């Protein structure tokens, strides 16, 4: 009875001294958190870069409305959207068709402009209320650009997506008074 116990004890000590495979076990323990952190950081960086690109593009496009260039040259909503897409595509490869939306509205006061409806409600994106009214000189205008970003990493859809289909709607808004152009 004593011999089997000693045999087990020797095997246990030998197992405790063994160092082969330690690296593989340690890597196995940290691999999943490491890759989740790496992919999460990459996803956040891509969303941030897309948001920054959308902000810059919206600013550059809205400047044409604010200065009256769009109104005086008869620029249509489609042309404004195409310019927005072109500006955004300068920084990163994006698919604008069906993903990029623009809403340009004129308001009587800044208070009224602050009550613009959010098109993301209950996990759905509804652009049906969007329009294109760049206003006249000295009018108050709100320019909003929306881009449907597909979340790349499926395990982060629950965290980053704000609409169905694993997408996040990125938004850039500008509120300004048109310059007194003529």
N, C-alpha and C positions, 0 to 999 in steps of 0.2 A: 503494500500500500504506500509506503514511503517512496519507493522508486518512481512510480508514475508521477507523483507530485514534484519530485526533483527534476524529472524530465520536462515537465510543463514549465517549471521555473526557469530552467536553462533556455528553453525555447523563447520564453518571454523576454529574458535579458538579451538574447541574441537579436530578437526583433527590435528591441529598444535601441541597440547599438547600430543597427543597420542604417546606412545613409543612402543607399542606392534608391533612386526613385523619389527622393525628397523634393527635388526641383519640379518634377512632373506633378507631384501632389500639390505643392505650393502654387504652381501655375494654374492648376485646376481650380484651386480655391479662389484665386483672384482674377481669373480670366473673364468670367461673366461680368462682374462689376466693372472691370477695366474697359471691356468693349462696350458696355452700356454707357459708361461715362464718355468714352470717345465718340460714339455715334450720337449721343445726346448733344455734346458740344458742337459737333459738325452740323447737326440739324438746327440748333439755335443760331449758329453763325450764318447758315444759309438763309434762314428766315430773316435775320437782322439785315443781311446784305440785300435781300429782296425788298425789305421795307425801306431801307435807305435809298435804293434805286427808285422805288415808287415815289418817295417824298421828293427827291430831286427832280424827277420827271414831271410830277404834278406842279412843282414850283415853276419850272421853266415853261410849261404849257399854260399855266394860269397867268403868267406874266403877259402873254399875248392878249389875253382877255382884259387884264387890268389896264394895259396901256392903250387899248382900243384897236390894236392891230387886227385882231380877229374880226371885230365888228365892221371896221372900215373896208376890209378886204373880202367880206362875205364868207368867212370860213365857216364850214358846216360842222355839225357834231361829229360826223364820220372823219373829217379831216383833223379835228382836234384829237380824237381818239387815236388816229394813225400817228400823229406827232407824239402823243404820250407814249405809245408803244415803241416808236423809234427811239425816243430818249431813253426809255427803260432798257431797250435792247442794246444800247451802247455799253452797258455795264455787265449784263448777264444775259444768257440765252433764256428767253421767255416765250411762251406761246400765248399770244394775246387773244386770238380768236376764241370766244366763249369764256375767257378768263378775265379780261380787262373791261371794266365798266367805268363810265364817267357820268357825273351828275353835276350840271351847272344850273344854278337857280338864282334868280334876282329877288331881293326882298326890300320891303319899304323901310325897315329899321334893323339895327343890329340885334335887338331883342327878338324880333320875329325870326331872324336868321338862326338864332340859338335853339330854336324849337324844331330843327330838321329831324325827321324820323330816321331811326336806325334800321337799315334794311336787313340786319341779322336778328331774327327773332326765333326763339325756340329751336335753335340748331338749323334753321333754314335761311337761305339768302334769297331775298326777293327784290330784284331790280326794277320791278314794274312801275314804281313811282318816279323813276329817274326822268330827267328832261334836259333840255339845252336852251337856256335863256341867259345869254351873256350880259344882258342889260345895256344901258346907254351911259353916257358920261355921268359920273358922280353917283351911279347906282351902287347899292350894296349887293355883292355877289358872293355866293358860296360855291367853291369848286371842290368836289369830292371825287377821288379816284379810288377804285376798288380793284384788287387783284386776287383771284382765287388761287392760292398756293397749295399744291398737293404735298402733303407731308410725306417725306421720303422714307423715313424709317417706320415700318408698321407698328413696332412696339411703343412708339411715342404718339400715335394718333390720338389716344385718349387724353393725352396731356396737352398737345398743341392744337388739335383740330377744334374749330368753333362752329363748323357746319358739317352736315353729313358727307359721307364719301371720303372721309379722311382728309378734308381740306380745311385750310385756314384762310379766312378772308382778311387780307391786309388792307388798311385804309389810310389814305392821306387826305387831309382836309385843309382848305385855306378859306379864310373869310377876309374880304377886303372891300374897299370902296374904289370903284373904277376912277381912273384919273380923268380930269375934265378935258379930254381930247376933243378935237373938232377938225 
